[in-house]
Amino acid sequence: MNNTLIIFKREFSSFFATPVAYVFIAIFLILSGVFAFNIGGLYERGQADLIPFFNFHPWLYLFLVPAMAMRTWSEERKSGSIELLMTLPVTIWEAMLGKFLAAWAVLGLSLALTFPLWLTVNYLGNPDNGIIVAAYIGSWLMAGAFLAIGLCMSAMSKSQVVAFILAVVLCFLFVLSGSDMVLDAFKAWLPPVLLDTLASFSFLTHFQAMAKGVLSLSDVGYFLIVIGVWLYAGLRVIEQKKAE
């Protein structure tokens, strides 16, 4: 854990040593406000809640998180610093976990900085703050799932652009699999059991329950499993590249 903590500190500091974290946070906050107020009609709805704010999070993360993750391993491989990293007394798993936790912390900070929206709805009415807390937790877990996929794709390619495109495509499939459009298209020829299975892989399906204040073990477990599986996949990719 000491090595993981060292990698975490190194990566977290590197985000703020360059404009990456500042640009990400600024874009996330601006787009969150635009989607919540202009498109989601937070005021016009006449309800004191943050549903319009959270409804757009999967689509925000779809592009912003892969953009953050694409440099994590691609930059190491392109610059050759990965060889130096591999010579240190740090396992690949410790490096992967440290990088993931650092980026996840930045995502958590971005979410925390949206607290003025929370204060706004409390000023305007009496929202159920328990539901809002559950939605924040769900959003952070979902962001972690997007991030784990992004890290795996970054490990696969030296090109940040290729890593970004691969991550966006994969994340898009995970989001879209539970949308009404996809489910309606398959409803005619898929039995209900397979249809439910398809929907169960979707980030939307699990996050929407959390956004309504339901923090079930199955939804939390789903995102943690996705994070674990894709981090392990990234670990295997790095090990394979190391052996070549």
Buried (B, 14 or more C-beta within 10 A) or exposed (E): EEBBEBBBEBBBEBBEEEEBBEEBBEBBBEBBBEBBBEEBEBEEEEBBBBBBBBBBBBBBBBBBBBBBBBBBBBBBBBEEEBEEBBEEEBEBBBBBBBBBBBBBBBBBBBBEBBEEBBEBBEEEEEBEEEBBEBBBBBBBBBBBBBBBBBBBBBBBBBBBEBBBBBBBEBBBBBBBBBBEEBBEEEEEEBEEEEBEEBBEBBBBBBBBBBBEBEBEEEBBEBBBEBBEBBBBBBBEBBEEBEEE
